[in-house]
Amino acid sequence: MIKLVISGILGRMGQVLKSLAETSTDFSLVGGFDQKDSSDSVADLSQLKPSDVIIDFSHPSNLKQILMYAHEKKIPLVLAATGYSDIDFEWIRKTSKDIPIFYAANYSVGIHLLTKALKLVSESVDESFDIEMIDKHHKYKKDAPSGTAYKLYDAVNDGLKEKRELIDGASIKPGIHVHSLRLGNYVGEHKVIFSNLSETLELTHIAHDKNVFALGAMKAAKFIVTQKNGLYGMDDLLGEA
């Protein structure tokens, strides 16, 4: 069995992942890391038991110390937090030269397929189409727009003949406008709307529960423990499958 450590184990996603890992036939949960010591976690990475892989569902503020620990121990890493900065991604890319790292803005297979569809659609629409995005999550989610919203924007913009700027919120300025809603207990709902004066096309993905993200991260963990050093993503995982 794969010996697993969960970073951010006391958080909402960490607890979902913990529950799934404890009943898994592929993983053995050997420890957790978070901001305080508890029956599930330690606040000092050096106190963790040896593991085969780390799945991080914590916060970007923990990234540097997690990368340093994984690098020192030569442990493959699955990064599932959102809100990384450009500097964070530089650290990730640099560290991935020495250990295998898996990163995805969203671990849902459905979101990955949606990005493929969006690129295909945006290759065919002309400048008459307005493009808007709705990014809906629970009220406790801190980053807005979400990492998923940026991923969908990239997919749309990759296909457009004339690139458009991402604009946060309503504006008369031309671009791709994203509207982030943080309310209730939404797991995750994303809609991309293409509309001109004659017709409208909407593509939507709805996550029904948080298990979809935890299960995706577990699939990534099973994948990354067999890989050479480098940075991997959903294309690599689904290509392997």
RODREN-19711 format. One record per atom (N, C-alpha, C): residue in one letter; x, y, z; residue number from 1. Coordinates in steps of 0.02 Angstrom, whole numbers. Layout:
REM residues N
ATOM   residu        x        y        z   num
ATOM        a        X        Y        Z   NUM
...
***
This chain:
REM residues 241
ATOM   residu        x        y        z   num
ATOM        m       42      -61        0     1
ATOM        m        0        0        0     1
ATOM        m       44       63        0     1
ATOM        i       16      116      -28     2
ATOM        i       52      179      -33     2
ATOM        i       44      217       33     2
ATOM        k      100      234       65     3
ATOM        k       99      270      128     3
ATOM        k       87      344      115     3
ATOM        l       31      370      140     4
ATOM        l        8      437      123     4
ATOM        l       11      484      183     4
ATOM        v       35      546      170     5
ATOM        v       29      601      217     5
ATOM        v      -17      654      185     5
ATOM        i      -63      681      225     6
ATOM        i     -109      733      202     6
ATOM        i      -88      799      234     6
ATOM        s      -70      847      193     7
ATOM        s      -56      915      217     7
ATOM        s     -121      955      214     7
ATOM        g     -137      988      269     8
ATOM        g     -202     1022      274     8
ATOM        g     -257      974      295     8
ATOM        i     -239      926      335     9
ATOM        i     -285      871      354     9
ATOM        i     -344      896      396     9
ATOM        l     -337      952      431    10
ATOM        l     -391      976      473    10
ATOM        l     -441     1019      435    10
ATOM        g     -426     1036      373    11
ATOM        g     -471     1077      332    11
ATOM        g     -528     1036      303    11
ATOM        r     -573     1070      268    12
ATOM        r     -632     1038      239    12
ATOM        r     -612      982      191    12
ATOM        m     -568      998      143    13
ATOM        m     -547      947       95    13
ATOM        m     -502      895      127    13
ATOM        g     -461      916      175    14
ATOM        g     -418      869      209    14
ATOM        g     -457      815      245    14
ATOM        q     -513      834      275    15
ATOM        q     -555      785      310    15
ATOM        q     -591      738      262    15
ATOM        v     -611      764      205    16
ATOM        v     -641      721      153    16
ATOM        v     -590      670      129    16
ATOM        l     -530      694      115    17
ATOM        l     -477      649       92    17
ATOM        l     -459      598      145    17
ATOM        k     -455      619      207    18
ATOM        k     -440      573      263    18
ATOM        k     -491      516      266    18
ATOM        s     -555      534      260    19
ATOM        s     -608      483      263    19
ATOM        s     -601      432      207    19
ATOM        l     -586      456      147    20
ATOM        l     -579      411       90    20
ATOM        l     -516      368       96    20
ATOM        a     -462      399      119    21
ATOM        a     -398      363      126    21
ATOM        a     -403      306      177    21
ATOM        e     -441      318      230    22
ATOM        e     -447      269      284    22
ATOM        e     -484      206      262    22
ATOM        t     -524      211      209    23
ATOM        t     -560      153      184    23
ATOM        t     -532      127      118    23
ATOM        s     -477      157       96    24
ATOM        s     -447      139       32    24
ATOM        s     -406       75       38    24
ATOM        t     -406       36      -16    25
ATOM        t     -364      -24      -19    25
ATOM        t     -296       -8      -52    25
ATOM        d     -288       54      -75    26
ATOM        d     -226       74     -108    26
ATOM        d     -180      115      -63    26
ATOM        f     -209      149      -13    27
ATOM        f     -171      195       29    27
ATOM        f     -173      175      102    27
ATOM        s     -118      190      136    28
ATOM        s     -114      185      208    28
ATOM        s      -98      254      235    28
ATOM        l     -144      284      273    29
ATOM        l     -134      351      299    29
ATOM        l      -86      348      358    29
ATOM        v      -27      378      351    30
ATOM        v       23      374      403    30
ATOM        v       31      439      442    30
ATOM        g       -2      493      420    31
ATOM        g        3      555      457    31
ATOM        g      -28      613      422    31
ATOM        g      -33      668      460    32
ATOM        g      -61      730      432    32
ATOM        g      -23      790      458    32
ATOM        f      -23      842      419    33
ATOM        f       10      905      438    33
ATOM        f      -41      961      435    33
ATOM        d      -39     1004      487    34
ATOM        d      -83     1063      488    34
ATOM        d      -54     1115      535    34
ATOM        q      -92     1167      549    35
ATOM        q      -67     1223      588    35
ATOM        q      -62     1208      663    35
ATOM        k      -92     1154      685    36
ATOM        k      -89     1137      756    36
ATOM        k      -86     1061      765    36
ATOM        d      -58     1041      821    37
ATOM        d      -56      969      838    37
ATOM        d     -126      946      858    37
ATOM        s     -142      886      837    38
ATOM        s     -206      856      856    38
ATOM        s     -198      780      850    38
ATOM        s     -253      745      860    39
ATOM        s     -250      672      852    39
ATOM        s     -236      653      779    39
ATOM        d     -251      698      733    40
ATOM        d     -241      685      661    40
ATOM        d     -178      717      633    40
ATOM        s     -152      768      667    41
ATOM        s     -100      809      634    41
ATOM        s      -42      827      680    41
ATOM        v       13      846      647    42
ATOM        v       69      878      681    42
ATOM        v       80      946      649    42
ATOM        a      106      993      688    43
ATOM        a      118     1060      663    43
ATOM        a      190     1070      640    43
ATOM        d      230     1017      647    44
ATOM        d      300     1018      628    44
ATOM        d      312      962      578    44
ATOM        l      330      979      517    45
ATOM        l      339      928      465    45
ATOM        l      392      876      484    45
ATOM        s      441      895      523    46
ATOM        s      493      848      542    46
ATOM        s      468      791      586    46
ATOM        q      408      799      614    47
ATOM        q      379      748      657    47
ATOM        q      339      695      618    47
ATOM        l      333      704      553    48
ATOM        l      295      657      513    48
ATOM        l      332      591      505    48
ATOM        k      293      537      501    49
ATOM        k      322      471      487    49
ATOM        k      341      468      413    49
ATOM        p      387      423      395    50
ATOM        p      405      416      324    50
ATOM        p      344      399      281    50
ATOM        s      343      426      221    51
ATOM        s      286      415      176    51
ATOM        s      310      407      105    51
ATOM        d      264      383       62    52
ATOM        d      278      375       -9    52
ATOM        d      255      434      -50    52
ATOM        v      206      472      -24    53
ATOM        v      178      529      -61    53
ATOM        v      144      576      -12    53
ATOM        i      143      640      -30    54
ATOM        i      107      691        9    54
ATOM        i       54      722      -37    54
ATOM        i       -7      727      -12    55
ATOM        i      -59      764      -46    55
ATOM        i      -72      827       -5    55
ATOM        d      -65      886      -37    56
ATOM        d      -71      949       -2    56
ATOM        d     -136      984      -20    56
ATOM        f     -182      987       28    57
ATOM        f     -244     1024       20    57
ATOM        f     -246     1083       69    57
ATOM        s     -188     1112       83    58
ATOM        s     -186     1164      134    58
ATOM        s     -194     1233      104    58
ATOM        h     -141     1274      108    59
ATOM        h     -145     1344       88    59
ATOM        h      -79     1364       56    59
ATOM        p      -79     1409        8    60
ATOM        p      -16     1429      -24    60
ATOM        p       38     1453       25    60
ATOM        s       18     1479       82    61
ATOM        s       67     1502      131    61
ATOM        s      110     1445      158    61
ATOM        n       87     1383      150    62
ATOM        n      126     1325      172    62
ATOM        n      171     1296      118    62
ATOM        l      165     1323       58    63
ATOM        l      197     1291        0    63
ATOM        l      272     1283        8    63
ATOM        k      306     1337       28    64
ATOM        k      379     1334       29    64
ATOM        k      405     1281       76    64
ATOM        q      377     1277      136    65
ATOM        q      401     1227      184    65
ATOM        q      384     1156      162    65
ATOM        i      327     1148      128    66
ATOM        i      309     1081      103    66
ATOM        i      356     1060       47    66
ATOM        l      371     1107        2    67
ATOM        l      418     1092      -52    67
ATOM        l      487     1074      -24    67
ATOM        m      509     1112       26    68
ATOM        m      575     1099       55    68
ATOM        m      577     1031       89    68
ATOM        y      524     1014      125    69
ATOM        y      521      949      158    69
ATOM        y      519      892      108    69
ATOM        a      476      898       57    70
ATOM        a      471      845        7    70
ATOM        a      537      838      -31    70
ATOM        h      569      893      -45    71
ATOM        h      634      892      -80    71
ATOM        h      687      857      -38    71
ATOM        e      689      874       26    72
ATOM        e      739      844       70    72
ATOM        e      729      768       78    72
ATOM        k      666      748       83    73
ATOM        k      650      677       94    73
ATOM        k      641      639       29    73
ATOM        k      642      674      -28    74
ATOM        k      632      644      -94    74
ATOM        k      564      608      -98    74
ATOM        i      512      645      -79    75
ATOM        i      444      618      -78    75
ATOM        i      404      650     -134    75
ATOM        p      373      611     -177    76
ATOM        p      328      639     -229    76
ATOM        p      272      679     -196    76
ATOM        l      249      730     -232    77
ATOM        l      203      778     -203    77
ATOM        l      145      791     -250    77
ATOM        v       84      792     -222    78
ATOM        v       24      812     -258    78
ATOM        v       -1      878     -229    78
ATOM        l        0      931     -269    79
ATOM        l      -21      997     -246    79
ATOM        l      -93     1010     -266    79
ATOM        a     -137     1018     -216    80
ATOM        a     -208     1026     -230    80
ATOM        a     -236     1089     -199    80
ATOM        a     -192     1133     -174    81
ATOM        a     -215     1198     -149    81
ATOM        a     -225     1245     -208    81
ATOM        t     -259     1301     -197    82
ATOM        t     -270     1350     -250    82
ATOM        t     -246     1418     -226    82
ATOM        g     -236     1463     -274    83
ATOM        g     -215     1531     -256    83
ATOM        g     -141     1542     -258    83
ATOM        y     -104     1499     -294    84
ATOM        y      -31     1508     -299    84
ATOM        y      -14     1570     -339    84
ATOM        s       40     1604     -320    85
ATOM        s       66     1662     -356    85
ATOM        s      115     1640     -409    85
ATOM        d      137     1687     -450    86
ATOM        d      188     1672     -500    86
ATOM        d      252     1648     -468    86
ATOM        i      270     1678     -411    87
ATOM        i      330     1657     -375    87
ATOM        i      322     1586     -349    87
ATOM        d      261     1570     -325    88
ATOM        d      247     1501     -302    88
ATOM        d      260     1452     -358    88
ATOM        f      235     1468     -417    89
ATOM        f      244     1422     -474    89
ATOM        f      317     1416     -494    89
ATOM        e      356     1468     -484    90
ATOM        e      428     1463     -496    90
ATOM        e      460     1413     -448    90
ATOM        w      441     1415     -384    91
ATOM        w      466     1367     -335    91
ATOM        w      445     1296     -354    91
ATOM        i      383     1289     -376    92
ATOM        i      358     1223     -394    92
ATOM        i      398     1194     -453    92
ATOM        r      406     1235     -505    93
ATOM        r      443     1212     -564    93
ATOM        r      516     1195     -546    93
ATOM        k      546     1236     -505    94
ATOM        k      616     1224     -485    94
ATOM        k      622     1159     -446    94
ATOM        t      577     1148     -398    95
ATOM        t      580     1088     -356    95
ATOM        t      565     1025     -397    95
ATOM        s      522     1032     -448    96
ATOM        s      503      974     -488    96
ATOM        s      562      946     -529    96
ATOM        k      616      982     -532    97
ATOM        k      675      956     -566    97
ATOM        k      708      900     -525    97
ATOM        d      692      898     -460    98
ATOM        d      725      850     -415    98
ATOM        d      677      798     -385    98
ATOM        i      611      812     -387    99
ATOM        i      562      763     -365    99
ATOM        i      501      766     -411    99
ATOM        p      461      712     -414   100
ATOM        p      399      714     -454   100
ATOM        p      346      756     -418   100
ATOM        i      317      803     -454   101
ATOM        i      263      845     -427   101
ATOM        i      204      844     -475   101
ATOM        f      145      836     -447   102
ATOM        f       83      839     -485   102
ATOM        f       44      900     -464   102
ATOM        y       24      942     -512   103
ATOM        y      -16     1000     -496   103
ATOM        y      -75     1005     -544   103
ATOM        a     -134     1020     -516   104
ATOM        a     -192     1036     -557   104
ATOM        a     -233     1089     -520   104
ATOM        a     -261     1135     -557   105
ATOM        a     -304     1186     -526   105
ATOM        a     -369     1154     -502   105
ATOM        n     -388     1098     -532   106
ATOM        n     -449     1063     -513   106
ATOM        n     -439      989     -529   106
ATOM        y     -456      946     -481   107
ATOM        y     -444      874     -489   107
ATOM        y     -505      836     -514   107
ATOM        s     -554      871     -540   108
ATOM        s     -613      840     -570   108
ATOM        s     -599      822     -643   108
ATOM        v     -614      760     -661   109
ATOM        v     -607      740     -732   109
ATOM        v     -655      781     -775   109
ATOM        g     -714      796     -749   110
ATOM        g     -763      835     -787   110
ATOM        g     -737      904     -804   110
ATOM        i     -703      937     -757   111
ATOM        i     -674     1003     -772   111
ATOM        i     -621      997     -825   111
ATOM        h     -581      945     -822   112
ATOM        h     -529      935     -873   112
ATOM        h     -561      927     -942   112
ATOM        l     -615      889     -946   113
ATOM        l     -649      880    -1010   113
ATOM        l     -682      946    -1033   113
ATOM        l     -706      985     -985   114
ATOM        l     -736     1050    -1002   114
ATOM        l     -684     1096    -1035   114
ATOM        t     -622     1095    -1009   115
ATOM        t     -570     1137    -1040   115
ATOM        t     -558     1117    -1112   115
ATOM        k     -561     1052    -1126   116
ATOM        k     -553     1029    -1195   116
ATOM        k     -609     1056    -1239   116
ATOM        a     -670     1052    -1214   117
ATOM        a     -728     1075    -1252   117
ATOM        a     -725     1151    -1263   117
ATOM        l     -704     1188    -1212   118
ATOM        l     -700     1261    -1217   118
ATOM        l     -650     1283    -1270   118
ATOM        k     -594     1250    -1272   119
ATOM        k     -544     1267    -1323   119
ATOM        k     -571     1255    -1393   119
ATOM        l     -608     1200    -1401   120
ATOM        l     -637     1183    -1466   120
ATOM        l     -688     1236    -1487   120
ATOM        v     -731     1255    -1440   121
ATOM        v     -783     1305    -1455   121
ATOM        v     -751     1373    -1471   121
ATOM        s     -702     1394    -1430   122
ATOM        s     -673     1460    -1439   122
ATOM        s     -633     1466    -1504   122
ATOM        e     -611     1410    -1531   123
ATOM        e     -577     1412    -1596   123
ATOM        e     -625     1431    -1652   123
ATOM        s     -690     1423    -1640   124
ATOM        s     -739     1434    -1693   124
ATOM        s     -781     1496    -1686   124
ATOM        v     -783     1526    -1626   125
ATOM        v     -824     1586    -1618   125
ATOM        v     -787     1647    -1645   125
ATOM        d     -825     1697    -1667   126
ATOM        d     -794     1758    -1693   126
ATOM        d     -801     1814    -1642   126
ATOM        e     -779     1874    -1661   127
ATOM        e     -777     1930    -1614   127
ATOM        e     -846     1955    -1596   127
ATOM        s     -900     1931    -1629   128
ATOM        s     -967     1953    -1612   128
ATOM        s     -990     1924    -1545   128
ATOM        f     -957     1872    -1522   129
ATOM        f     -978     1838    -1461   129
ATOM        f     -948     1871    -1399   129
ATOM        d     -992     1889    -1352   130
ATOM        d     -969     1907    -1285   130
ATOM        d     -956     1842    -1247   130
ATOM        i     -907     1844    -1202   131
ATOM        i     -890     1784    -1163   131
ATOM        i     -889     1802    -1089   131
ATOM        e     -931     1767    -1050   132
ATOM        e     -935     1779     -978   132
ATOM        e     -929     1713     -941   132
ATOM        m     -902     1717     -880   133
ATOM        m     -894     1657     -838   133
ATOM        m     -926     1669     -770   133
ATOM        i     -957     1617     -743   134
ATOM        i     -983     1618     -675   134
ATOM        i     -945     1566     -634   134
ATOM        d     -917     1588     -578   135
ATOM        d     -874     1547     -536   135
ATOM        d     -905     1544     -466   135
ATOM        k     -940     1489     -451   136
ATOM        k     -981     1485     -391   136
ATOM        k     -954     1433     -342   136
ATOM        h     -941     1456     -280   137
ATOM        h     -914     1412     -228   137
ATOM        h     -947     1428     -161   137
ATOM        h     -933     1386     -111   138
ATOM        h     -959     1397      -43   138
ATOM        h     -931     1461      -13   138
ATOM        k     -964     1486       37   139
ATOM        k     -947     1553       64   139
ATOM        k     -881     1554      102   139
ATOM        y     -852     1496      116   140
ATOM        y     -788     1495      152   140
ATOM        y     -727     1495      106   140
ATOM        k     -738     1488       41   141
ATOM        k     -682     1487       -5   141
ATOM        k     -651     1557       -8   141
ATOM        k     -584     1560        1   142
ATOM        k     -551     1624        9   142
ATOM        k     -530     1657      -56   142
ATOM        d     -511     1617     -106   143
ATOM        d     -485     1648     -168   143
ATOM        d     -541     1658     -218   143
ATOM        a     -539     1715     -251   144
ATOM        a     -589     1733     -302   144
ATOM        a     -557     1781     -352   144
ATOM        p     -557     1765     -416   145
ATOM        p     -582     1704     -446   145
ATOM        p     -543     1642     -424   145
ATOM        s     -573     1585     -431   146
ATOM        s     -541     1522     -410   146
ATOM        s     -488     1501     -460   146
ATOM        g     -447     1453     -439   147
ATOM        g     -398     1424     -485   147
ATOM        g     -432     1391     -544   147
ATOM        t     -491     1363     -533   148
ATOM        t     -528     1332     -588   148
ATOM        t     -550     1384     -639   148
ATOM        a     -572     1442     -614   149
ATOM        a     -593     1496     -660   149
ATOM        a     -535     1517     -704   149
ATOM        y     -476     1523     -676   150
ATOM        y     -417     1541     -716   150
ATOM        y     -402     1486     -767   150
ATOM        k     -410     1423     -746   151
ATOM        k     -398     1367     -792   151
ATOM        k     -446     1370     -851   151
ATOM        l     -510     1385     -838   152
ATOM        l     -560     1389     -891   152
ATOM        l     -546     1449     -936   152
ATOM        y     -526     1504     -906   153
ATOM        y     -507     1563     -946   153
ATOM        y     -450     1547     -993   153
ATOM        d     -399     1513     -968   154
ATOM        d     -342     1494    -1010   154
ATOM        d     -364     1451    -1069   154
ATOM        a     -411     1404    -1054   155
ATOM        a     -435     1359    -1107   155
ATOM        a     -471     1398    -1162   155
ATOM        v     -512     1446    -1142   156
ATOM        v     -549     1487    -1190   156
ATOM        v     -500     1530    -1230   156
ATOM        n     -456     1564    -1195   157
ATOM        n     -410     1610    -1228   157
ATOM        n     -361     1575    -1275   157
ATOM        d     -343     1513    -1257   158
ATOM        d     -298     1474    -1301   158
ATOM        d     -329     1463    -1370   158
ATOM        g     -396     1457    -1371   159
ATOM        g     -429     1443    -1435   159
ATOM        g     -447     1505    -1475   159
ATOM        l     -451     1563    -1443   160
ATOM        l     -472     1624    -1477   160
ATOM        l     -418     1648    -1526   160
ATOM        k     -441     1671    -1583   161
ATOM        k     -393     1699    -1632   161
ATOM        k     -366     1765    -1607   161
ATOM        e     -408     1806    -1575   162
ATOM        e     -387     1868    -1545   162
ATOM        e     -395     1862    -1469   162
ATOM        k     -340     1864    -1433   163
ATOM        k     -340     1852    -1361   163
ATOM        k     -378     1907    -1324   163
ATOM        r     -408     1887    -1267   164
ATOM        r     -446     1935    -1228   164
ATOM        r     -422     1934    -1155   164
ATOM        e     -425     1991    -1124   165
ATOM        e     -404     1998    -1055   165
ATOM        e     -456     1969    -1008   165
ATOM        l     -433     1940     -952   166
ATOM        l     -479     1917     -899   166
ATOM        l     -497     1977     -856   166
ATOM        i     -561     1991     -848   167
ATOM        i     -585     2047     -808   167
ATOM        i     -628     2021     -751   167
ATOM        d     -611     2041     -690   168
ATOM        d     -647     2017     -631   168
ATOM        d     -708     2060     -619   168
ATOM        g     -767     2032     -632   169
ATOM        g     -829     2068     -620   169
ATOM        g     -856     2103     -681   169
ATOM        a     -912     2137     -671   170
ATOM        a     -946     2172     -726   170
ATOM        a     -906     2232     -748   170
ATOM        s     -904     2243     -814   171
ATOM        s     -867     2299     -842   171
ATOM        s     -887     2309     -914   171
ATOM        i     -884     2371     -937   172
ATOM        i     -897     2384    -1008   172
ATOM        i     -834     2372    -1049   172
ATOM        k     -779     2360    -1015   173
ATOM        k     -716     2349    -1049   173
ATOM        k     -717     2281    -1084   173
ATOM        p     -698     2277    -1147   174
ATOM        p     -699     2212    -1182   174
ATOM        p     -652     2162    -1150   174
ATOM        g     -673     2100    -1149   175
ATOM        g     -632     2048    -1120   175
ATOM        g     -674     1988    -1102   175
ATOM        i     -646     1943    -1063   176
ATOM        i     -683     1886    -1036   176
ATOM        i     -697     1902     -963   176
ATOM        h     -760     1912     -947   177
ATOM        h     -778     1934     -879   177
ATOM        h     -795     1874     -836   177
ATOM        v     -767     1872     -775   178
ATOM        v     -781     1818     -729   178
ATOM        v     -817     1847     -667   178
ATOM        h     -871     1814     -648   179
ATOM        h     -912     1836     -591   179
ATOM        h     -906     1782     -537   179
ATOM        s     -873     1799     -482   180
ATOM        s     -861     1750     -428   180
ATOM        s     -913     1758     -373   180
ATOM        l     -950     1705     -360   181
ATOM        l    -1000     1704     -307   181
ATOM        l     -976     1658     -251   181
ATOM        r     -978     1683     -189   182
ATOM        r     -958     1644     -131   182
ATOM        r    -1017     1645      -83   182
ATOM        l    -1056     1591      -85   183
ATOM        l    -1117     1590      -45   183
ATOM        l    -1138     1519      -30   183
ATOM        g    -1174     1511       25   184
ATOM        g    -1202     1447       42   184
ATOM        g    -1151     1392       47   184
ATOM        n    -1171     1333       23   185
ATOM        n    -1128     1273       29   185
ATOM        n    -1112     1243      -39   185
ATOM        y    -1108     1286      -90   186
ATOM        y    -1092     1261     -157   186
ATOM        y    -1024     1226     -158   186
ATOM        v    -1022     1166     -184   187
ATOM        v     -959     1130     -190   187
ATOM        v     -917     1161     -246   187
ATOM        g     -948     1176     -301   188
ATOM        g     -914     1206     -358   188
ATOM        g     -958     1204     -419   188
ATOM        e     -972     1261     -448   189
ATOM        e    -1012     1264     -509   189
ATOM        e     -980     1317     -555   189
ATOM        h     -966     1297     -616   190
ATOM        h     -934     1342     -663   190
ATOM        h     -972     1342     -729   190
ATOM        k     -984     1402     -754   191
ATOM        k    -1020     1410     -817   191
ATOM        k     -983     1459     -861   191
ATOM        v     -976     1441     -924   192
ATOM        v     -946     1486     -974   192
ATOM        v    -1000     1499    -1027   192
ATOM        i    -1013     1563    -1040   193
ATOM        i    -1067     1584    -1085   193
ATOM        i    -1038     1619    -1145   193
ATOM        f    -1055     1595    -1204   194
ATOM        f    -1039     1628    -1267   194
ATOM        f    -1104     1656    -1295   194
ATOM        s    -1109     1721    -1306   195
ATOM        s    -1172     1749    -1329   195
ATOM        s    -1162     1807    -1376   195
ATOM        n    -1200     1807    -1431   196
ATOM        n    -1204     1866    -1475   196
ATOM        n    -1277     1885    -1484   196
ATOM        l    -1292     1929    -1531   197
ATOM        l    -1361     1953    -1538   197
ATOM        l    -1408     1900    -1566   197
ATOM        s    -1381     1845    -1591   198
ATOM        s    -1423     1794    -1623   198
ATOM        s    -1431     1730    -1582   198
ATOM        e    -1381     1713    -1541   199
ATOM        e    -1385     1649    -1506   199
ATOM        e    -1339     1648    -1445   199
ATOM        t    -1351     1599    -1401   200
ATOM        t    -1311     1591    -1341   200
ATOM        t    -1293     1518    -1331   200
ATOM        l    -1231     1506    -1313   201
ATOM        l    -1207     1438    -1296   201
ATOM        l    -1179     1440    -1226   201
ATOM        e    -1203     1394    -1183   202
ATOM        e    -1179     1390    -1114   202
ATOM        e    -1150     1321    -1100   202
ATOM        l    -1091     1319    -1071   203
ATOM        l    -1060     1256    -1050   203
ATOM        l    -1051     1259     -974   203
ATOM        t    -1076     1208     -940   204
ATOM        t    -1078     1209     -867   204
ATOM        t    -1050     1145     -838   204
ATOM        h    -1014     1152     -783   205
ATOM        h     -994     1094     -743   205
ATOM        h    -1016     1105     -671   205
ATOM        i    -1047     1054     -641   206
ATOM        i    -1070     1057     -572   206
ATOM        i    -1040      998     -533   206
ATOM        a    -1004     1013     -480   207
ATOM        a     -979      961     -435   207
ATOM        a    -1032      948     -381   207
ATOM        h    -1052      886     -373   208
ATOM        h    -1107      870     -326   208
ATOM        h    -1082      860     -255   208
ATOM        d    -1020      837     -246   209
ATOM        d     -991      833     -179   209
ATOM        d     -915      836     -184   209
ATOM        k     -882      848     -127   210
ATOM        k     -811      859     -125   210
ATOM        k     -770      795     -139   210
ATOM        n     -804      738     -137   211
ATOM        n     -768      675     -150   211
ATOM        n     -734      676     -219   211
ATOM        v     -765      711     -267   212
ATOM        v     -738      710     -335   212
ATOM        v     -667      739     -336   212
ATOM        f     -653      789     -295   213
ATOM        f     -587      819     -293   213
ATOM        f     -537      776     -255   213
ATOM        a     -560      746     -200   214
ATOM        a     -517      702     -161   214
ATOM        a     -499      639     -200   214
ATOM        l     -548      610     -234   215
ATOM        l     -535      551     -274   215
ATOM        l     -487      565     -331   215
ATOM        g     -494      625     -361   216
ATOM        g     -448      644     -414   216
ATOM        g     -377      652     -389   216
ATOM        a     -370      681     -329   217
ATOM        a     -304      689     -299   217
ATOM        a     -273      621     -282   217
ATOM        m     -314      574     -261   218
ATOM        m     -289      506     -247   218
ATOM        m     -266      471     -310   218
ATOM        k     -302      481     -365   219
ATOM        k     -280      453     -429   219
ATOM        k     -213      484     -449   219
ATOM        a     -206      549     -438   220
ATOM        a     -144      583     -454   220
ATOM        a      -87      556     -411   220
ATOM        a     -101      541     -348   221
ATOM        a      -50      514     -302   221
ATOM        a      -26      445     -325   221
ATOM        k      -74      403     -345   222
ATOM        k      -55      336     -371   222
ATOM        k      -12      343     -433   222
ATOM        f      -26      393     -473   223
ATOM        f       12      404     -535   223
ATOM        f       82      431     -520   223
ATOM        i       87      481     -476   224
ATOM        i      149      517     -468   224
ATOM        i      203      475     -434   224
ATOM        v      184      426     -393   225
ATOM        v      234      386     -358   225
ATOM        v      274      341     -405   225
ATOM        t      251      333     -466   226
ATOM        t      286      291     -514   226
ATOM        t      324      332     -567   226
ATOM        q      323      399     -560   227
ATOM        q      352      441     -612   227
ATOM        q      422      465     -595   227
ATOM        k      458      485     -646   228
ATOM        k      523      516     -638   228
ATOM        k      513      589     -616   228
ATOM        n      568      621     -598   229
ATOM        n      564      692     -578   229
ATOM        n      534      733     -634   229
ATOM        g      493      783     -614   230
ATOM        g      462      826     -664   230
ATOM        g      395      852     -638   230
ATOM        l      365      897     -677   231
ATOM        l      300      926     -660   231
ATOM        l      246      896     -705   231
ATOM        y      195      868     -674   232
ATOM        y      143      832     -710   232
ATOM        y       74      863     -696   232
ATOM        g       26      849     -741   233
ATOM        g      -41      875     -733   233
ATOM        g      -93      826     -758   233
ATOM        m     -155      850     -765   234
ATOM        m     -211      807     -783   234
ATOM        m     -203      776     -852   234
ATOM        d     -172      811     -899   235
ATOM        d     -158      782     -965   235
ATOM        d     -117      718     -959   235
ATOM        d      -67      720     -915   236
ATOM        d      -24      662     -905   236
ATOM        d      -63      605     -872   236
ATOM        l     -103      622     -822   237
ATOM        l     -141      571     -786   237
ATOM        l     -192      536     -831   237
ATOM        l     -231      575     -868   238
ATOM        l     -283      545     -910   238
ATOM        l     -253      512     -971   238
ATOM        g     -196      537     -994   239
ATOM        g     -161      504    -1049   239
ATOM        g     -136      436    -1028   239
ATOM        e     -112      433     -964   240
ATOM        e      -89      369     -937   240
ATOM        e     -147      321     -931   240
ATOM        a     -206      347     -908   241
ATOM        a     -263      303     -899   241
ATOM        a     -287      276     -965   241
***
